[in-house]
Amino acid sequence: MSPKELLYIEDALNHEQFMKIQCADCANKLQDPVLKNFVSQLEQRHTQIFDEIYRTL
């Protein structure tokens, strides 16, 4: 794998981690249970994507 490809993968992992953190922060602040559940599901999905990318390496 080239250094440039590794940088792309690192960027993808960083983006997924950022989205996971943002979703968790947002879910903690939401009062509406439906929205809170939806954002929590988004957080879980970003965690899954992060894990899938990481495992592929």
Rosetta constraint file for C-alpha pairs under 8 A:
AtomPair CA 1 CA 5 HARMONIC 6.29 0.50
AtomPair CA 1 CA 6 HARMONIC 6.86 0.50
AtomPair CA 2 CA 6 HARMONIC 6.40 0.50
AtomPair CA 3 CA 7 HARMONIC 6.31 0.50
AtomPair CA 4 CA 8 HARMONIC 6.45 0.50
AtomPair CA 5 CA 9 HARMONIC 6.37 0.50
AtomPair CA 6 CA 10 HARMONIC 6.08 0.50
AtomPair CA 7 CA 11 HARMONIC 6.09 0.50
AtomPair CA 8 CA 12 HARMONIC 6.22 0.50
AtomPair CA 9 CA 13 HARMONIC 6.20 0.50
AtomPair CA 9 CA 53 HARMONIC 7.85 0.50
AtomPair CA 10 CA 14 HARMONIC 6.12 0.50
AtomPair CA 11 CA 15 HARMONIC 6.09 0.50
AtomPair CA 12 CA 16 HARMONIC 6.24 0.50
AtomPair CA 13 CA 17 HARMONIC 6.14 0.50
AtomPair CA 13 CA 50 HARMONIC 5.83 0.50
AtomPair CA 13 CA 53 HARMONIC 7.15 0.50
AtomPair CA 13 CA 54 HARMONIC 7.57 0.50
AtomPair CA 14 CA 18 HARMONIC 6.05 0.50
AtomPair CA 15 CA 19 HARMONIC 6.18 0.50
AtomPair CA 16 CA 20 HARMONIC 6.11 0.50
AtomPair CA 16 CA 46 HARMONIC 5.63 0.50
AtomPair CA 16 CA 47 HARMONIC 7.20 0.50
AtomPair CA 16 CA 49 HARMONIC 7.08 0.50
AtomPair CA 16 CA 50 HARMONIC 5.70 0.50
AtomPair CA 17 CA 21 HARMONIC 6.23 0.50
AtomPair CA 17 CA 46 HARMONIC 7.30 0.50
AtomPair CA 17 CA 47 HARMONIC 7.32 0.50
AtomPair CA 17 CA 50 HARMONIC 6.87 0.50
AtomPair CA 18 CA 22 HARMONIC 6.14 0.50
AtomPair CA 19 CA 23 HARMONIC 6.02 0.50
AtomPair CA 19 CA 43 HARMONIC 7.27 0.50
AtomPair CA 19 CA 46 HARMONIC 6.68 0.50
AtomPair CA 20 CA 24 HARMONIC 6.18 0.50
AtomPair CA 20 CA 42 HARMONIC 7.69 0.50
AtomPair CA 20 CA 43 HARMONIC 4.80 0.50
AtomPair CA 20 CA 44 HARMONIC 7.47 0.50
AtomPair CA 20 CA 46 HARMONIC 5.50 0.50
AtomPair CA 20 CA 47 HARMONIC 6.27 0.50
AtomPair CA 21 CA 25 HARMONIC 6.15 0.50
AtomPair CA 21 CA 43 HARMONIC 7.57 0.50
AtomPair CA 22 CA 26 HARMONIC 6.08 0.50
AtomPair CA 23 CA 27 HARMONIC 5.95 0.50
AtomPair CA 23 CA 39 HARMONIC 5.86 0.50
AtomPair CA 23 CA 40 HARMONIC 6.70 0.50
AtomPair CA 23 CA 42 HARMONIC 6.73 0.50
AtomPair CA 23 CA 43 HARMONIC 5.21 0.50
AtomPair CA 24 CA 28 HARMONIC 6.23 0.50
AtomPair CA 24 CA 39 HARMONIC 7.56 0.50
AtomPair CA 24 CA 40 HARMONIC 6.63 0.50
AtomPair CA 24 CA 43 HARMONIC 6.14 0.50
AtomPair CA 25 CA 29 HARMONIC 6.58 0.50
AtomPair CA 26 CA 30 HARMONIC 6.31 0.50
AtomPair CA 26 CA 39 HARMONIC 7.31 0.50
AtomPair CA 27 CA 35 HARMONIC 7.81 0.50
AtomPair CA 27 CA 36 HARMONIC 4.96 0.50
AtomPair CA 27 CA 37 HARMONIC 7.60 0.50
AtomPair CA 27 CA 39 HARMONIC 5.68 0.50
AtomPair CA 27 CA 40 HARMONIC 6.00 0.50
AtomPair CA 28 CA 36 HARMONIC 7.57 0.50
AtomPair CA 30 CA 35 HARMONIC 7.07 0.50
AtomPair CA 30 CA 36 HARMONIC 5.62 0.50
AtomPair CA 31 CA 35 HARMONIC 7.97 0.50
AtomPair CA 31 CA 36 HARMONIC 6.95 0.50
AtomPair CA 32 CA 36 HARMONIC 6.00 0.50
AtomPair CA 33 CA 37 HARMONIC 5.97 0.50
AtomPair CA 34 CA 38 HARMONIC 6.24 0.50
AtomPair CA 35 CA 39 HARMONIC 6.13 0.50
AtomPair CA 36 CA 40 HARMONIC 6.06 0.50
AtomPair CA 37 CA 41 HARMONIC 6.20 0.50
AtomPair CA 38 CA 42 HARMONIC 6.40 0.50
AtomPair CA 39 CA 43 HARMONIC 6.25 0.50
AtomPair CA 40 CA 44 HARMONIC 6.30 0.50
AtomPair CA 41 CA 45 HARMONIC 6.18 0.50
AtomPair CA 42 CA 46 HARMONIC 6.23 0.50
AtomPair CA 43 CA 47 HARMONIC 6.24 0.50
AtomPair CA 44 CA 48 HARMONIC 6.22 0.50
AtomPair CA 45 CA 49 HARMONIC 6.20 0.50
AtomPair CA 46 CA 50 HARMONIC 6.08 0.50
AtomPair CA 47 CA 51 HARMONIC 6.15 0.50
AtomPair CA 48 CA 52 HARMONIC 6.08 0.50
AtomPair CA 49 CA 53 HARMONIC 6.21 0.50
AtomPair CA 50 CA 54 HARMONIC 6.14 0.50
AtomPair CA 51 CA 55 HARMONIC 5.99 0.50
AtomPair CA 52 CA 56 HARMONIC 6.19 0.50
AtomPair CA 53 CA 57 HARMONIC 6.84 0.50
